Amino acid sequence: MSDRLYRLMLAHQRIDDQLRREQRRRCASPFVLMRLKKMKLRAKDLMQRLSRTPQHS
């Protein structure tokens, strides 16, 4: 696993934790939720794109 892919996985996990915390709040901000969801999707897309490209040694 590449270093970049590992860092993206950590970022995705961190964003997911933030998203879950925000969703549990009584008055969760829809704008914060939308921003976190977009960030999480972006990280996921980058991970998929990075895992599809051939690795050069």
Residue pairs with C-beta under 8 A, 6 or more apart in sequence:
2 50
2 55
4 50
5 47
5 50
5 51
8 43
8 46
8 47
8 50
9 47
11 43
12 40
12 43
12 44
12 47
15 36
15 39
15 40
15 43
16 40
18 36
19 33
19 36
19 37
19 40
22 28
22 29
22 32
22 33
22 36
23 33
